Each structure stands twice: as C-alpha cells, then as structure tokens.
C-alpha cells in the first residue's frame, strides 16, 4: 500500500511538471505571433477631385457662354453606350462615407458626363444664311447682277445694203428694226453701234479705204432718239470688213459691264481678206466673254455657211431674216427667250432657297434634339446612382445632390431647345427672304421684257 501511494505521488509530480512546460511553451508561441487589426484600404488617389479635360474650343471670334464652355467637356468613361451601372456603383464605392456634396457631384459627373461637344460646335458655328447661286440669264453670276449689260451692234454698211426690199432698202429696214430693238432694251443697259463698209465705195480703187475703216457711231444708254440721229447720217457704200469690225468691238464694251451680247447684222460675207471666224473666237475669249449672234439679212447660201461658223466661234447663234418684219420678229423671239430664261431662273432660285433653308432647319432641329436627349439620359443615370449612394451606401449628403443634377439637366435642355429654335427661325426667315428676292426679281424681269415685246 505504501508503494502504491509513492507511485501515484510521483506520477502526479511528473504530470504537473509537464503541464507547466506546456503552458510555458504555448505562451511563448503566442508571444511569437502578435495580433494585427485589419483595416479597409482607402483609394490612393481621389479621382473625383481631378480636373476635367475639355475639347479644343472652336475659333468663333466671340467668348463662349458658360453653358457652352461646360458642354465642351470630354465625356466620362461610362457615358453614352459605355454606361454600366454595376461598374459605376463599384467605382462610387471608393467614396468615403463622409463625402460632401461637391465630391459626390464631381464623382458622378466624371463617370457619366455625356459627350455634347459635336452638337455644341455645330451650334457655335451655325450660320443660318441661305446662299443661293443661280446663273442669271445674261450668263453672269448673281454677284454681278447689279452691273449693267452691254449690247454691241455691228451694222453692215457695204454697198450691197442699198439693194431694194419690201419697205425701202435693206439698210432702211435694218435701221428701223434696230430702233425697234433699242426701245425694248432694259433701262440700265448700255449700247454701242459700230458700222463697217461706210467709207469709199465698192469699187476696187476704194477697197483699201473701205476695208481699213470701221467706226463706232454711237455709245451710251438705250436712247432710241439719239440712235436714230446717228443712224440717219449713215449710208451704205463700200466693202465688207466683218473681221476688222469684230476685232475692234472689244473696245466698245465697258469695263463694268456684267455681260455683253454682240449682234452682227450683215447681208454678205467677208470681202476684205480677214478671218471673221478667228476674230469672233478671239472676241468671245475676251474679258467677260461676250456672246456673238449673227443676223444674216437676205444672205445667200455661201454667206449663210460662213456666218454660221462666225456665230459658232462666238458661242452664239446664226439667224436668217428676209425683211424688216422678220428682223423685228427676231428681236421679239430674243425677248421671248429672255422671258423664259428669267422664269426658269426664278423657279430654280426659289427651289434652291427652299432646299437650303430646309437643310439648315433640319440641322438646327436634329442638333437641339440630340442635346436635349443626352441631357435627359444623363440625368436619369445620375438619379439612379444618387439613389444607390443614398439608400444602399447610406451617404449622408447624397440626397442633396439631386437638385444640382436637376438644375444642370434643365440648363442643358433649355440651351438645346432655345438655340435650336432660334437657328430654325433664322434659317426659315432667311430662306423665305431669298425666295422672295428670286420671286420678285424674276417677275419684274419677265414683266419688263413682256411689256417691251408686246
């Protein structure tokens, strides 16, 4: 029994010693692995406070408005078709709980700011002017319309013009027809009359004299009384230097003439050895490029062939007339042609004014609608993100940001609407004004030629 008690006591001592060592070892191990508190990582950079980037502003010669400057900002990474609400929320989770209203506004806007810069540039550079350019019937463009037209008449005074006709000589009928033509000319036009073949005689001895002379017997306004005085002194005498007359006509056309039409009245072919076809081409290539029309007065087939070539070289037409009545009919047809041409000019001008005005009005409407649609989309997304920050993340200041985005959307929407409306109205009124200009001038010109012809 004594031995058993001794064994149990020894075992107890050994066990007690082992427990003490275990506790000591455990304590040492605990001291070797100290405890660390886990802290939530904060973003190294506060991206919502970064300065936004802007597109280069167009050179307009004026200061941009406040709203225009705002809309030139570059879009956010989650704007337009790139919007992803989950990515936006994840990014906004980096905002601290105590973020103020300015920080929340900047953060949301930096992510979803829409791209307005193309539409804004369109409005900044928008020009509501309606520019229509239709070639006028006198072959000159609209900017020359205020200048006068010049009519140059070259009259054959060779001996053959003394031949008898229905109402006197060919020369008599030509003079009468020219006077009738002058009475129908527009009031602001100028006129010159150059004669050839009026010197010497048709005899060989006078050929050099006759072929070497042409003379401008009248220059000035379309004054039939003064023209009659100049023509009355004229007598048909000599040879037919058509080429020389054409070469000297360029000196008769005023420098400020917007257009010029040359009429050659002749009863025969060139008889002085010059080349009227070459001279007609040279004259047609001069300055304002006059049109050369040839009126063959009782000419034979050979003369018709030559005179047609002269007219073609001068970009004009050849017409055959047999009497005063036919010559007057020629002038009437010329004015009927002008009436038709002015009618076509008017119609084309009004059509282009309508088309260009409508094009500008559509551009104004489409641009404004795009700005308004984007502002509404941007606000809708901002509302969604504000609600997330307020309801799920419990950011105290999130709710107060709503009014800021509402005001922003209102300002942008109104800019799009009012600018679109103003540009649309300006384009409409400008187009209407140009339309009326073509309508009024076309009608006035048509009526002018109508009364002069009938």
Secondary structure, DSSP 8 states (H G I E B T S, - for coil): -HHHHHHHHHHHHHHHHHHHHHHHHHHHHHHHS----------SS-GGGS---B------SS---HHHHHHTB---TTSGGG--HHHHHHHHTTS-TT--HHHHHHHHHHHH----HHHHHHHHT-----------TTS--GGGTTS-EEEEEEEE-BGGGGSEETTEEHHHHHHHHHHHHHTTS-TT-EEEEEEES-SS-SSGGGHHHHHT-EEEEEEEES-HHHHHHHHHT----B---HHHHHHHHGGGS-TT-SEEEEEEEESS---SS--HHHHHHHHHTSTT--EEEEEEES--HHHHHHHHHHHHHTT--EEEE-SHHHHHHHHHHHHHHHHHHHHHHHHHHHHHHHHHHHHHHHHHHHHHHHHHHHHHHHHHHHHHHHHHHHHTS--TTSGGGHHHHHHHHHHHHHHHHHHHHHHHHHHHHHHHHHHHHHHHHHHHHHHHHHHHH-
